[in-house]
Amino acid sequence: MTDETGTTVVYWRRMCGFCTRLLGALEGAGVDVELRDIWEDPEAAAFVRSVNDGAETVPTVVLPDGRAVTNPSPDALIAHLTAGS
């Protein structure tokens, strides 16, 4: 999946500790992302399953270059997204 807007998309769900941790770190670093709740959006859930061998593993992040990463380290993701800023 390629996001033509260059936006970082975070697929998440409520009650996910890993999601809460990642989203808090992104907010604290001032990184804007688009959120897609896999419990509210069946297409988002289907996308997450498609890139995680059928599992609804979150957080799954689609980077501006279109690559999907699953449960990334908050620090590493922030460093990647802010490199060159």
Secondary structure as GFF3:
##gff-version 3
##sequence-region A 1 85
A	DSSP	beta_strand	9	12	.	.	.	ID=ss1
A	DSSP	alpha_helix	17	28	.	.	.	ID=ss2
A	DSSP	beta_strand	34	37	.	.	.	ID=ss3
A	DSSP	alpha_helix	42	51	.	.	.	ID=ss4
A	DSSP	beta_strand	60	62	.	.	.	ID=ss5
A	DSSP	beta_strand	68	70	.	.	.	ID=ss6
A	DSSP	alpha_helix	74	82	.	.	.	ID=ss7
###
